[in-house]
Amino acid sequence: MRPSATVTDSGRLRPGVLGEMVLNFMAAHPDEAFTATAISRSIERSSGAIANSLVTLTERGTVRQVTDQPRRYQYVPAQDASSATAGN
């Protein structure tokens, strides 16, 4: 049996994998905004870890926070992300 490249020997996700999972999920639903809890129910991972990933993805410009209470995030298509960072 070959070990997965996304999981360590202890069964934990390797660094960066959860962020990729979150981004892939959001990219599949670009017109919707999600809370960390809603994403956690879909990809079956910790909502706290997903919330941390969403903050990182927001800093990178690949998702944006669209509401404060509750915190909802939406995918930023690549062309929108590059035009947003080009002005900086």
C-alpha positions in Angstrom: 0.0 0.0 0.0 1.5 3.4 -1.1 1.1 6.2 1.4 -0.8 9.3 0.2 1.3 12.4 -0.7 -1.2 14.6 1.1 -1.1 12.8 4.5 1.8 12.3 6.9 2.6 9.0 8.6 0.6 10.1 11.6 -2.5 10.6 9.4 -2.4 14.4 9.5 -2.6 16.5 6.3 0.7 17.8 5.1 1.3 21.6 5.2 -0.7 23.5 2.6 -3.0 20.7 1.7 -6.0 22.0 3.7 -5.7 25.4 2.0 -5.7 23.6 -1.4 -8.8 21.6 -0.4 -10.6 24.8 0.7 -9.6 26.7 -2.4 -10.7 23.8 -4.7 -14.1 23.7 -3.0 -14.6 27.4 -3.3 -13.5 27.5 -6.9 -16.1 24.8 -7.7 -18.7 27.3 -6.3 -17.5 30.7 -7.4 -20.8 32.5 -7.1 -21.5 31.4 -3.5 -20.1 32.7 -0.1 -19.4 30.2 2.7 -18.7 30.2 6.4 -15.9 28.0 7.7 -18.5 25.7 9.2 -20.3 25.2 5.9 -17.0 24.3 4.2 -16.1 22.0 7.0 -19.3 20.0 6.5 -18.6 19.6 2.8 -14.9 18.6 3.0 -15.1 17.0 6.5 -12.3 18.9 8.2 -12.1 21.0 11.3 -13.9 24.4 11.0 -11.2 26.1 13.1 -8.5 24.9 10.8 -10.6 26.0 7.8 -11.1 29.4 9.3 -7.3 29.8 9.7 -6.9 28.7 6.0 -9.5 31.3 4.9 -7.6 34.1 6.6 -4.4 33.0 4.8 -6.3 32.7 1.5 -7.7 36.2 2.0 -4.3 37.6 2.6 -3.1 36.0 -0.7 -6.1 37.5 -2.5 -7.6 34.1 -3.7 -10.7 34.5 -1.6 -12.4 37.6 -0.1 -14.4 38.1 3.1 -17.8 39.3 2.1 -19.6 39.5 5.5 -18.4 40.0 9.1 -21.2 38.4 11.0 -21.1 35.5 10.3 -17.8 35.6 8.4 -18.5 34.5 4.9 -15.9 34.1 2.2 -16.1 33.9 -1.6 -13.7 32.7 -4.3 -11.8 35.4 -6.3 -11.2 34.2 -9.9 -7.6 34.4 -11.0 -8.2 37.4 -13.3 -9.9 39.4 -10.4 -7.1 38.5 -8.0 -4.3 39.6 -10.4 -6.1 42.9 -11.1 -6.6 43.5 -7.4 -2.9 43.1 -6.6 -1.7 45.0 -9.7 -3.0 48.2 -8.2 -0.8 47.8 -5.1 
